[in-house]
Amino acid sequence: VWQHTAAKAVVSTQSTGLGVTIDENLNWDIHLAKLTKKLATCSGILNRIRDNVPQELHKDLYHTLFESHLTYGITVWGGVPESKLETLFKAQKKCIRIMFGDKEAYLDKFRTCARTRALDYQKLGQDFYKKEHTKPLFNKHSIMNVHNLYLYHCINDSFKILKFRTPISLYSLFNLSNRTGKETFALTPKSSDSYAYRASSIWNIVRQKLTISEFTTTVSHVKSSIKNMILKIQKQGESDDWNKFINNLSHAHKDFAISCVV
């Protein structure tokens, strides 16, 4: 990006537009770093106000002050490798513990000096410092992790683009089948990390699972069906383990197809 001044032209390695930062390597590292800091600030705000807000409003607070930032533009940058999403996932889990975790049990660990404990319990082991697992909290409050949020928004956006054929610049990236009975099937382009390939591949799996044979289906129906399906898959596996083959669906649509059959 060239920035012209009165003295000379300065070359910038990054550019921010509509809240999304694009760097010269198109790897989203700078944007993800900024987003991580923003989410940490949001978690701090929620930690300060959560005790002053009724518990039944905690989920609304989470969606308003945290998830709204997490999902902004997620269909653009959410296709990055899984390792780059890990910092965002940690930030999300921290916020979930703050809003829905057992705060009293956490504080109780540090209210008593170790010297006043019984001799057998004075040595504080790994279990003492072990954090509360978040998967049961995600499932209890029907909240999707960041990997599934990318999947959810990617599918919804794909459906709306194909249904309303707008914006035309994105609609032109899809190539729909002309075969009778498969009008909603998207012909996948050459395998790559592009949005067109990812969106087409995931969409074809979902349309088959939800039996979407035409685009007259309402957006609200598709959104609710996709959300219920993803949350059902997210609940599978052990309650104390984020099973990579079940929950990180956005980076392996083949695993997603297998999971949908279960």
Backbone as CSV, one residue per row, in Angstrom:
resi,resn,N_x,N_y,N_z,CA_x,CA_y,CA_z,C_x,C_y,C_z
1,VAL,0.851,-1.178,0.000,0.000,0.000,0.000,0.888,1.230,0.000
2,TRP,0.653,2.113,-0.944,1.458,3.333,-1.043,0.753,4.470,-0.339
3,GLN,1.477,5.147,0.554,0.964,6.318,1.242,1.775,7.525,0.778
4,HIS,1.131,8.423,0.071,1.826,9.581,-0.502,1.811,10.742,0.484
5,THR,2.953,11.303,0.729,3.081,12.506,1.547,3.723,13.592,0.706
6,ALA,3.825,14.778,1.301,4.416,15.894,0.561,5.890,15.647,0.284
7,ALA,6.560,14.913,1.139,7.990,14.697,0.982,8.293,13.488,0.112
8,LYS,7.679,12.354,0.416,8.003,11.133,-0.311,6.874,10.117,-0.158
9,ALA,6.941,9.067,-0.934,5.956,7.992,-0.864,6.462,6.922,0.102
10,VAL,5.609,6.548,1.063,5.981,5.571,2.078,5.251,4.261,1.801
11,VAL,5.987,3.175,1.829,5.399,1.858,1.598,4.960,1.266,2.926
12,SER,3.684,0.895,3.030,3.147,0.288,4.239,2.962,-1.212,4.018
13,THR,3.268,-2.002,5.040,3.169,-3.460,4.927,1.804,-3.987,5.314
14,GLN,0.903,-3.115,5.725,-0.432,-3.553,6.116,-1.446,-2.461,5.854
15,SER,-2.693,-2.873,5.752,-3.769,-1.925,5.507,-5.030,-2.406,6.217
16,THR,-5.749,-1.489,6.835,-6.966,-1.827,7.568,-8.168,-1.199,6.877
17,GLY,-9.148,-2.027,6.570,-10.372,-1.550,5.952,-11.575,-2.258,6.531
18,LEU,-12.551,-1.491,7.001,-13.775,-2.047,7.600,-13.455,-2.989,8.764
19,GLY,-12.423,-2.659,9.526,-12.106,-3.438,10.714,-11.293,-4.683,10.478
20,VAL,-10.885,-4.933,9.249,-10.088,-6.118,8.921,-8.717,-5.662,8.432
21,THR,-7.659,-6.185,9.066,-6.295,-5.798,8.713,-5.687,-6.817,7.759
22,ILE,-5.225,-6.339,6.617,-4.602,-7.197,5.612,-3.122,-6.852,5.547
23,ASP,-2.255,-7.847,5.661,-0.823,-7.609,5.611,-0.278,-8.006,4.242
24,GLU,0.978,-7.721,4.021,1.576,-7.944,2.707,1.693,-9.415,2.336
25,ASN,1.688,-10.313,3.346,1.808,-11.747,3.076,0.458,-12.461,3.007
26,LEU,-0.615,-11.742,3.297,-1.976,-12.302,3.276,-2.097,-13.559,4.155
27,ASN,-1.459,-13.536,5.314,-1.532,-14.684,6.229,-2.377,-14.389,7.467
28,TRP,-2.912,-13.166,7.595,-3.820,-12.758,8.659,-3.183,-12.732,10.046
29,ASP,-1.854,-12.825,10.133,-1.204,-12.846,11.445,-1.440,-11.542,12.210
30,ILE,-1.319,-10.422,11.522,-1.499,-9.125,12.186,-2.936,-8.944,12.643
31,HIS,-3.888,-9.326,11.791,-5.297,-9.194,12.169,-5.635,-10.079,13.371
32,LEU,-5.136,-11.313,13.375,-5.410,-12.224,14.478,-4.777,-11.735,15.775
33,ALA,-3.597,-11.126,15.681,-2.946,-10.576,16.874,-3.756,-9.417,17.449
34,LYS,-4.252,-8.544,16.580,-5.092,-7.433,17.042,-6.395,-7.943,17.640
35,LEU,-6.980,-8.949,17.009,-8.241,-9.499,17.499,-8.053,-10.160,18.863
36,THR,-6.932,-10.835,19.067,-6.660,-11.475,20.350,-6.585,-10.437,21.467
37,LYS,-5.932,-9.313,21.203,-5.856,-8.249,22.207,-7.242,-7.658,22.495
38,LYS,-8.024,-7.498,21.440,-9.367,-6.952,21.626,-10.227,-7.891,22.465
39,LEU,-10.115,-9.200,22.213,-10.891,-10.177,22.974,-10.453,-10.213,24.436
40,ALA,-9.151,-10.016,24.694,-8.662,-9.972,26.074,-9.262,-8.779,26.811
41,THR,-9.377,-7.653,26.110,-10.006,-6.474,26.706,-11.476,-6.735,27.011
42,CYS,-12.170,-7.387,26.079,-13.588,-7.716,26.277,-13.776,-8.648,27.469
43,SER,-12.888,-9.622,27.612,-12.974,-10.552,28.743,-12.792,-9.806,30.066
44,GLY,-11.859,-8.852,30.085,-11.652,-8.054,31.290,-12.871,-7.238,31.663
45,ILE,-13.525,-6.656,30.657,-14.744,-5.877,30.908,-15.845,-6.778,31.467
46,LEU,-16.014,-7.938,30.858,-17.052,-8.870,31.315,-16.763,-9.373,32.726
47,ASN,-15.487,-9.554,33.052,-15.117,-10.014,34.387,-15.483,-8.984,35.451
48,ARG,-15.410,-7.714,35.087,-15.713,-6.648,36.052,-17.215,-6.440,36.239
49,ILE,-17.997,-6.709,35.210,-19.425,-6.380,35.303,-20.320,-7.599,35.531
50,ARG,-19.780,-8.822,35.397,-20.633,-10.010,35.448,-21.386,-10.141,36.761
51,ASP,-20.783,-9.769,37.891,-21.439,-9.909,39.189,-22.523,-8.869,39.407
52,ASN,-22.559,-7.839,38.580,-23.570,-6.783,38.704,-24.719,-6.963,37.716
53,VAL,-24.672,-8.056,36.964,-25.705,-8.326,35.960,-26.384,-9.652,36.289
54,PRO,-27.706,-9.731,36.194,-28.398,-11.000,36.464,-27.849,-12.146,35.639
55,GLN,-27.807,-13.331,36.215,-27.204,-14.485,35.554,-27.903,-14.827,34.252
56,GLU,-29.199,-14.593,34.164,-29.926,-14.930,32.941,-29.542,-14.034,31.763
57,LEU,-28.810,-12.950,32.039,-28.370,-12.053,30.969,-26.905,-12.274,30.583
58,HIS,-26.239,-13.216,31.245,-24.825,-13.441,30.972,-24.587,-13.911,29.539
59,LYS,-25.471,-14.737,29.030,-25.291,-15.222,27.665,-25.473,-14.092,26.662
60,ASP,-26.424,-13.203,26.916,-26.614,-12.051,26.030,-25.385,-11.142,26.059
61,LEU,-24.802,-10.991,27.251,-23.588,-10.190,27.369,-22.446,-10.805,26.572
62,TYR,-22.317,-12.128,26.664,-21.258,-12.815,25.935,-21.407,-12.597,24.439
63,HIS,-22.615,-12.785,23.918,-22.836,-12.617,22.480,-22.614,-11.164,22.045
64,THR,-22.998,-10.219,22.906,-22.928,-8.804,22.536,-21.513,-8.240,22.614
65,LEU,-20.808,-8.541,23.708,-19.521,-7.906,23.961,-18.314,-8.757,23.570
66,PHE,-18.524,-10.044,23.323,-17.380,-10.896,22.993,-17.535,-11.557,21.626
67,GLU,-18.579,-12.354,21.455,-18.711,-13.115,20.212,-18.918,-12.210,19.001
68,SER,-19.489,-11.044,19.201,-19.671,-10.123,18.079,-18.328,-9.714,17.480
69,HIS,-17.314,-9.544,18.321,-15.966,-9.225,17.830,-15.306,-10.470,17.234
70,LEU,-15.529,-11.613,17.871,-14.897,-12.851,17.419,-15.361,-13.260,16.023
71,THR,-16.612,-13.040,15.726,-17.178,-13.509,14.453,-17.150,-12.447,13.355
72,TYR,-16.698,-11.226,13.673,-16.687,-10.177,12.654,-15.696,-10.546,11.546
73,GLY,-16.206,-10.709,10.342,-15.360,-11.040,9.195,-14.759,-12.434,9.254
74,ILE,-15.367,-13.330,10.037,-14.754,-14.647,10.244,-14.734,-15.483,8.969
75,THR,-15.658,-15.248,8.046,-15.631,-16.006,6.785,-14.454,-15.583,5.911
76,VAL,-13.863,-14.432,6.202,-12.715,-13.956,5.438,-11.420,-14.566,5.964
77,TRP,-11.218,-14.479,7.290,-9.951,-14.937,7.874,-10.054,-16.285,8.582
78,GLY,-11.251,-16.830,8.749,-11.430,-18.051,9.531,-10.883,-19.312,8.902
79,GLY,-10.498,-19.251,7.629,-9.963,-20.432,6.964,-8.473,-20.626,7.170
80,VAL,-7.883,-19.885,8.111,-6.444,-20.035,8.374,-6.179,-21.398,9.002
81,PRO,-4.921,-21.854,9.019,-4.611,-23.145,9.653,-5.062,-23.191,11.116
82,GLU,-5.336,-24.381,11.575,-5.867,-24.589,12.927,-4.956,-24.007,14.000
83,SER,-3.655,-24.095,13.805,-2.719,-23.599,14.807,-2.868,-22.097,15.032
84,LYS,-3.261,-21.354,13.999,-3.414,-19.910,14.135,-4.709,-19.539,14.862
85,LEU,-5.662,-20.442,14.893,-6.908,-20.193,15.620,-6.793,-20.545,17.096
86,GLU,-5.695,-21.193,17.470,-5.564,-21.682,18.844,-5.569,-20.543,19.861
87,THR,-4.915,-19.414,19.542,-4.893,-18.296,20.481,-6.299,-17.709,20.671
88,LEU,-7.072,-17.675,19.589,-8.453,-17.191,19.696,-9.298,-18.165,20.500
89,PHE,-9.058,-19.457,20.314,-9.812,-20.468,21.055,-9.513,-20.365,22.551
90,LYS,-8.250,-20.115,22.897,-7.886,-19.946,24.308,-8.564,-18.712,24.893
91,ALA,-8.592,-17.630,24.125,-9.259,-16.419,24.593,-10.755,-16.653,24.774
92,GLN,-11.356,-17.434,23.867,-12.776,-17.741,23.975,-13.053,-18.603,25.199
93,LYS,-12.212,-19.592,25.452,-12.400,-20.454,26.616,-12.256,-19.662,27.919
94,LYS,-11.329,-18.719,27.939,-11.165,-17.881,29.128,-12.432,-17.087,29.410
95,CYS,-13.014,-16.536,28.352,-14.256,-15.762,28.519,-15.405,-16.653,28.982
96,ILE,-15.468,-17.871,28.456,-16.528,-18.802,28.854,-16.400,-19.139,30.337
97,ARG,-15.164,-19.333,30.829,-14.963,-19.611,32.254,-15.399,-18.423,33.109
98,ILE,-15.111,-17.218,32.617,-15.475,-16.015,33.371,-16.992,-15.883,33.474
99,MET,-17.688,-16.107,32.356,-19.127,-15.858,32.329,-19.957,-17.007,32.883
100,PHE,-19.501,-18.246,32.683,-20.355,-19.393,33.025,-19.683,-20.412,33.943
101,GLY,-18.413,-20.202,34.272,-17.702,-21.160,35.106,-18.083,-21.067,36.574
102,ASP,-17.579,-22.028,37.364,-17.844,-22.074,38.808,-16.855,-21.147,39.514
103,LYS,-17.240,-19.904,39.684,-16.344,-18.900,40.260,-16.062,-19.181,41.728
104,GLU,-17.064,-19.614,42.468,-16.871,-19.878,43.894,-15.877,-21.006,44.116
105,ALA,-15.967,-22.061,43.308,-15.030,-23.179,43.444,-13.612,-22.737,43.100
106,TYR,-13.485,-21.842,42.140,-12.161,-21.340,41.765,-11.559,-20.492,42.886
107,LEU,-12.350,-19.575,43.442,-11.843,-18.705,44.491,-11.576,-19.464,45.781
108,ASP,-12.331,-20.523,46.036,-12.175,-21.285,47.270,-10.797,-21.944,47.364
109,LYS,-10.190,-22.216,46.234,-8.869,-22.837,46.240,-7.814,-21.938,46.883
110,PHE,-7.997,-20.625,46.804,-6.967,-19.696,47.226,-7.359,-18.904,48.479
111,ARG,-8.446,-19.307,49.133,-8.881,-18.603,50.333,-8.166,-19.097,51.592
112,THR,-7.564,-20.257,51.508,-6.923,-20.849,52.677,-5.437,-21.014,52.422
113,CYS,-4.637,-20.618,53.383,-3.191,-20.777,53.265,-2.841,-22.256,53.264
114,ALA,-1.858,-22.638,52.484,-1.489,-24.048,52.371,-1.021,-24.611,53.714
115,ARG,-0.452,-23.768,54.572,0.062,-24.263,55.845,-1.040,-24.692,56.797
116,THR,-2.245,-24.186,56.625,-3.348,-24.550,57.504,-4.065,-25.812,57.052
117,ARG,-3.661,-26.342,55.918,-4.287,-27.554,55.414,-3.721,-28.771,56.143
118,ALA,-4.435,-29.864,56.033,-3.937,-31.124,56.581,-2.629,-31.489,55.888
119,LEU,-1.777,-32.217,56.591,-0.436,-32.517,56.089,-0.477,-33.164,54.709
120,ASP,-1.422,-34.067,54.499,-1.503,-34.772,53.218,-1.931,-33.867,52.071
121,TYR,-2.498,-32.707,52.406,-3.022,-31.814,51.365,-2.207,-30.530,51.222
122,GLN,-1.072,-30.444,51.951,-0.267,-29.235,51.866,0.499,-29.155,50.549
123,LYS,0.810,-30.301,49.978,1.488,-30.312,48.693,0.445,-30.163,47.585
124,LEU,0.466,-29.011,46.944,-0.529,-28.700,45.927,-0.078,-29.256,44.584
125,GLY,-0.782,-30.247,44.123,-0.419,-30.914,42.882,-1.059,-30.299,41.662
126,GLN,-1.050,-31.046,40.580,-1.560,-30.561,39.292,-3.062,-30.311,39.338
127,ASP,-3.792,-31.152,40.088,-5.249,-30.995,40.138,-5.659,-29.670,40.764
128,PHE,-4.818,-29.161,41.693,-5.159,-27.898,42.358,-5.181,-26.743,41.355
129,TYR,-4.228,-26.738,40.445,-4.111,-25.635,39.493,-4.827,-25.923,38.168
130,LYS,-5.425,-27.076,38.051,-6.102,-27.442,36.812,-7.321,-26.566,36.591
131,LYS,-7.443,-26.028,35.384,-8.562,-25.149,35.068,-9.828,-25.957,34.785
132,GLU,-10.953,-25.317,35.014,-12.241,-25.951,34.724,-12.366,-26.171,33.217
133,HIS,-12.770,-27.383,32.833,-12.902,-27.667,31.406,-14.114,-26.954,30.834
134,THR,-13.953,-26.444,29.627,-14.984,-25.581,29.060,-15.983,-26.284,28.151
135,LYS,-15.672,-27.487,27.709,-16.590,-28.140,26.771,-17.989,-28.324,27.361
136,PRO,-18.128,-28.762,28.615,-19.481,-28.840,29.193,-20.171,-27.482,29.262
137,LEU,-19.408,-26.405,29.456,-19.995,-25.064,29.517,-20.471,-24.622,28.130
138,PHE,-19.671,-24.894,27.107,-20.086,-24.594,25.732,-21.402,-25.308,25.415
139,ASN,-21.455,-26.590,25.736,-22.629,-27.391,25.376,-23.850,-27.032,26.218
140,LYS,-23.641,-26.723,27.482,-24.763,-26.378,28.366,-25.474,-25.122,27.884
141,HIS,-24.715,-24.153,27.424,-25.300,-22.871,27.015,-25.447,-22.756,25.495
142,SER,-25.238,-23.879,24.782,-25.407,-23.917,23.317,-24.576,-22.835,22.632
143,ILE,-23.289,-22.824,22.946,-22.348,-21.867,22.365,-21.346,-22.639,21.511
144,MET,-21.094,-22.168,20.306,-20.159,-22.831,19.405,-18.744,-22.306,19.617
145,ASN,-17.761,-23.202,19.502,-16.380,-22.742,19.584,-16.000,-22.026,18.293
146,VAL,-14.821,-21.416,18.283,-14.438,-20.559,17.167,-14.339,-21.340,15.861
147,HIS,-13.939,-22.612,15.925,-13.843,-23.416,14.708,-15.226,-23.643,14.094
148,ASN,-16.188,-23.935,14.941,-17.543,-24.177,14.452,-18.267,-22.882,14.091
149,LEU,-17.860,-21.773,14.702,-18.427,-20.486,14.316,-18.056,-20.145,12.879
150,TYR,-16.810,-20.468,12.506,-16.395,-20.253,11.113,-17.246,-21.109,10.179
151,LEU,-17.440,-22.357,10.554,-18.246,-23.255,9.736,-19.674,-22.742,9.603
152,TYR,-20.261,-22.329,10.716,-21.646,-21.850,10.743,-21.827,-20.631,9.839
153,HIS,-20.950,-19.647,9.973,-21.088,-18.426,9.185,-20.741,-18.664,7.718
154,CYS,-19.795,-19.539,7.461,-19.430,-19.848,6.079,-20.607,-20.487,5.336
155,ILE,-21.302,-21.414,5.990,-22.447,-22.072,5.363,-23.596,-21.090,5.150
156,ASN,-23.872,-20.282,6.168,-24.964,-19.317,6.054,-24.704,-18.307,4.941
157,ASP,-23.483,-17.794,4.886,-23.159,-16.821,3.847,-23.226,-17.448,2.458
158,SER,-22.774,-18.688,2.356,-22.829,-19.376,1.062,-24.273,-19.536,0.592
159,PHE,-25.148,-19.919,1.513,-26.556,-20.104,1.154,-27.181,-18.790,0.700
160,LYS,-26.921,-17.706,1.418,-27.512,-16.418,1.054,-26.963,-15.899,-0.277
161,ILE,-25.677,-16.161,-0.520,-25.094,-15.748,-1.804,-25.745,-16.513,-2.949
162,LEU,-25.934,-17.819,-2.777,-26.525,-18.632,-3.836,-28.021,-18.374,-3.986
163,LYS,-28.693,-18.084,-2.889,-30.135,-17.867,-2.931,-30.489,-16.524,-3.568
164,PHE,-29.804,-15.452,-3.140,-30.146,-14.111,-3.617,-29.252,-13.643,-4.767
165,ARG,-28.207,-14.453,-5.071,-27.277,-14.132,-6.158,-26.665,-12.750,-6.002
166,THR,-26.333,-12.430,-4.789,-25.712,-11.150,-4.479,-24.815,-11.299,-3.265
167,PRO,-23.676,-10.602,-3.220,-23.119,-9.750,-4.275,-22.666,-10.578,-5.477
168,ILE,-22.817,-10.014,-6.644,-22.552,-10.760,-7.871,-21.081,-11.168,-7.976
169,SER,-20.189,-10.398,-7.362,-18.758,-10.725,-7.412,-18.466,-12.037,-6.693
170,LEU,-19.209,-12.322,-5.611,-19.034,-13.588,-4.893,-19.842,-14.705,-5.532
171,TYR,-21.032,-14.375,-6.022,-21.860,-15.391,-6.669,-21.161,-15.977,-7.894
172,SER,-20.388,-15.157,-8.571,-19.685,-15.621,-9.773,-18.586,-16.631,-9.447
173,LEU,-18.192,-16.724,-8.155,-17.175,-17.695,-7.770,-17.739,-19.117,-7.708
174,PHE,-19.057,-19.230,-7.588,-19.700,-20.539,-7.490,-20.164,-20.992,-8.875
175,ASN,-20.132,-22.294,-9.074,-20.584,-22.888,-10.330,-21.612,-23.967,-10.003
176,LEU,-22.893,-23.630,-10.144,-23.962,-24.552,-9.781,-24.203,-25.582,-10.877
177,SER,-24.658,-26.751,-10.450,-24.920,-27.839,-11.381,-26.185,-27.567,-12.196
178,ASN,-26.202,-28.056,-13.436,-27.376,-27.922,-14.299,-28.236,-29.176,-14.318
179,ARG,-27.834,-30.189,-13.556,-28.566,-31.450,-13.534,-29.876,-31.314,-12.771
180,THR,-30.919,-31.950,-13.279,-32.229,-31.907,-12.641,-32.175,-32.583,-11.277
181,GLY,-32.696,-31.890,-10.279,-32.691,-32.425,-8.923,-31.450,-32.062,-8.134
182,LYS,-30.453,-31.484,-8.819,-29.219,-31.081,-8.136,-28.904,-29.607,-8.410
183,GLU,-29.968,-28.812,-8.455,-29.781,-27.397,-8.753,-29.020,-26.663,-7.659
184,THR,-29.011,-27.221,-6.436,-28.308,-26.566,-5.333,-26.900,-27.114,-5.138
185,PHE,-26.488,-28.037,-5.999,-25.156,-28.627,-5.880,-24.132,-27.707,-6.525
186,ALA,-23.063,-27.385,-5.787,-22.019,-26.493,-6.296,-20.844,-27.327,-6.800
187,LEU,-20.480,-27.122,-8.042,-19.325,-27.817,-8.608,-18.054,-27.237,-7.987
188,THR,-17.288,-28.079,-7.312,-16.108,-27.600,-6.599,-14.963,-27.327,-7.569
189,PRO,-14.287,-26.200,-7.376,-13.123,-25.901,-8.222,-11.926,-26.750,-7.808
190,LYS,-10.790,-26.480,-8.379,-9.568,-27.212,-8.051,-9.234,-27.037,-6.584
191,SER,-8.798,-28.136,-5.951,-8.507,-28.118,-4.519,-7.494,-27.034,-4.174
192,SER,-7.859,-26.195,-3.185,-6.982,-25.104,-2.753,-7.499,-24.591,-1.411
193,ASP,-6.857,-23.541,-0.910,-7.287,-22.904,0.331,-8.199,-21.716,0.073
194,SER,-8.688,-21.579,-1.131,-9.528,-20.442,-1.479,-10.911,-20.566,-0.850
195,TYR,-11.569,-19.410,-0.738,-12.925,-19.397,-0.173,-13.891,-20.183,-1.055
196,ALA,-13.729,-20.058,-2.368,-14.637,-20.736,-3.297,-14.580,-22.245,-3.112
197,TYR,-13.380,-22.800,-2.941,-13.251,-24.252,-2.780,-13.791,-24.691,-1.425
198,ARG,-13.408,-23.995,-0.356,-13.864,-24.381,0.981,-15.387,-24.272,1.096
199,ALA,-15.913,-23.124,0.651,-17.350,-22.887,0.781,-18.147,-23.897,-0.047
200,SER,-17.703,-24.180,-1.271,-18.417,-25.127,-2.131,-18.392,-26.533,-1.535
201,SER,-17.238,-26.954,-1.034,-17.107,-28.300,-0.479,-17.987,-28.486,0.753
202,ILE,-17.924,-27.516,1.673,-18.721,-27.613,2.897,-20.208,-27.498,2.583
203,TRP,-20.565,-26.600,1.657,-21.964,-26.428,1.289,-22.563,-27.711,0.722
204,ASN,-21.833,-28.410,-0.132,-22.344,-29.641,-0.730,-22.636,-30.703,0.321
205,ILE,-21.808,-30.772,1.352,-22.036,-31.738,2.431,-23.283,-31.370,3.214
206,VAL,-23.439,-30.073,3.520,-24.569,-29.625,4.327,-25.884,-29.746,3.565
207,ARG,-25.880,-29.362,2.300,-27.125,-29.432,1.506,-27.640,-30.869,1.406
208,GLN,-26.707,-31.823,1.381,-27.112,-33.224,1.329,-27.650,-33.689,2.679
209,LYS,-26.995,-33.254,3.754,-27.428,-33.644,5.090,-28.793,-33.055,5.425
210,LEU,-29.031,-31.802,5.035,-30.291,-31.121,5.342,-31.310,-31.244,4.219
211,THR,-30.951,-32.006,3.156,-31.823,-32.218,1.991,-32.367,-30.893,1.437
212,ILE,-31.457,-29.964,1.162,-31.837,-28.686,0.557,-31.767,-28.851,-0.955
213,SER,-32.926,-29.070,-1.571,-32.975,-29.347,-3.006,-33.297,-28.113,-3.841
214,GLU,-33.679,-27.015,-3.192,-33.985,-25.789,-3.927,-33.746,-24.592,-3.015
215,PHE,-33.586,-23.439,-3.615,-33.248,-22.246,-2.858,-34.474,-21.478,-2.383
216,THR,-35.644,-22.103,-2.432,-36.840,-21.463,-1.879,-36.893,-21.610,-0.360
217,THR,-36.034,-22.449,0.195,-35.968,-22.609,1.645,-35.601,-21.277,2.289
218,THR,-36.260,-20.943,3.393,-36.013,-19.658,4.041,-34.654,-19.645,4.730
219,VAL,-34.083,-18.461,4.843,-32.779,-18.303,5.487,-32.859,-18.690,6.955
220,SER,-33.940,-18.301,7.626,-34.081,-18.602,9.055,-34.127,-20.104,9.308
221,HIS,-34.786,-20.833,8.433,-34.859,-22.293,8.584,-33.481,-22.928,8.413
222,VAL,-32.744,-22.460,7.414,-31.402,-22.998,7.178,-30.485,-22.677,8.346
223,LYS,-30.556,-21.458,8.868,-29.694,-21.051,9.979,-29.956,-21.901,11.217
224,SER,-31.222,-22.088,11.560,-31.553,-22.880,12.751,-31.166,-24.341,12.565
225,SER,-31.357,-24.880,11.359,-31.006,-26.275,11.092,-29.497,-26.495,11.190
226,ILE,-28.731,-25.557,10.624,-27.269,-25.671,10.675,-26.770,-25.556,12.110
227,LYS,-27.320,-24.611,12.857,-26.892,-24.426,14.248,-27.167,-25.675,15.074
228,ASN,-28.356,-26.240,14.926,-28.701,-27.450,15.689,-27.794,-28.617,15.307
229,MET,-27.475,-28.740,14.027,-26.629,-29.830,13.565,-25.210,-29.689,14.104
230,ILE,-24.667,-28.476,14.055,-23.304,-28.256,14.532,-23.211,-28.471,16.039
231,LEU,-24.185,-27.969,16.784,-24.160,-28.149,18.238,-24.292,-29.617,18.619
232,LYS,-25.069,-30.355,17.854,-25.209,-31.799,18.119,-23.876,-32.511,17.914
233,ILE,-23.179,-32.154,16.842,-21.881,-32.772,16.573,-20.851,-32.338,17.616
234,GLN,-20.921,-31.082,18.035,-19.972,-30.558,19.016,-20.079,-31.282,20.352
235,LYS,-21.268,-31.775,20.684,-21.473,-32.452,21.965,-20.925,-33.869,21.973
236,GLN,-20.599,-34.399,20.814,-20.090,-35.766,20.757,-18.689,-35.842,21.346
237,GLY,-18.283,-37.032,21.729,-16.959,-37.206,22.310,-16.991,-37.057,23.817
238,GLU,-15.827,-37.177,24.435,-15.717,-37.075,25.882,-15.980,-35.639,26.334
239,SER,-16.568,-35.499,27.516,-16.914,-34.175,28.030,-15.692,-33.367,28.448
240,ASP,-14.551,-34.034,28.647,-13.351,-33.331,29.071,-12.295,-33.277,27.972
241,ASP,-12.733,-33.440,26.726,-11.763,-33.436,25.634,-12.395,-32.857,24.376
242,TRP,-11.690,-31.888,23.752,-12.147,-31.355,22.481,-11.633,-32.269,21.383
243,ASN,-12.469,-33.187,20.957,-12.078,-34.144,19.927,-11.845,-33.409,18.613
244,LYS,-10.604,-33.461,18.126,-10.247,-32.708,16.934,-11.042,-33.143,15.704
245,PHE,-11.380,-34.410,15.627,-12.058,-34.903,14.433,-13.538,-34.545,14.424
246,ILE,-14.046,-34.100,15.575,-15.465,-33.782,15.657,-15.683,-32.280,15.721
247,ASN,-14.815,-31.560,16.430,-15.068,-30.153,16.692,-14.348,-29.204,15.750
248,ASN,-13.188,-29.543,15.264,-12.494,-28.662,14.338,-12.940,-28.965,12.917
249,LEU,-14.199,-28.717,12.656,-14.802,-29.144,11.399,-14.425,-28.239,10.241
250,SER,-14.117,-27.009,10.539,-13.906,-26.053,9.457,-12.645,-26.318,8.664
251,HIS,-11.720,-27.128,9.181,-10.464,-27.361,8.486,-10.380,-28.751,7.875
252,ALA,-11.458,-29.502,8.004,-11.439,-30.848,7.423,-12.868,-31.245,7.073
253,HIS,-13.325,-30.828,5.895,-14.718,-31.089,5.542,-14.981,-32.573,5.329
254,LYS,-13.932,-33.377,5.094,-14.138,-34.811,4.986,-14.528,-35.390,6.339
255,ASP,-13.868,-34.903,7.411,-14.229,-35.345,8.752,-15.631,-34.878,9.094
256,PHE,-16.004,-33.693,8.582,-17.343,-33.195,8.829,-18.384,-34.100,8.197
257,ALA,-18.102,-34.606,7.018,-19.027,-35.512,6.336,-19.184,-36.804,7.134
258,ILE,-18.081,-37.306,7.693,-18.152,-38.511,8.486,-18.947,-38.282,9.759
259,SER,-18.720,-37.106,10.397,-19.395,-36.798,11.633,-20.906,-36.649,11.439
260,CYS,-21.302,-36.113,10.281,-22.731,-35.927,10.020,-23.472,-37.242,9.925
261,VAL,-22.777,-38.293,9.572,-23.426,-39.603,9.423,-23.654,-40.252,10.769
262,VAL,-22.824,-39.861,11.768,-22.921,-40.485,13.082,-24.268,-40.199,13.720
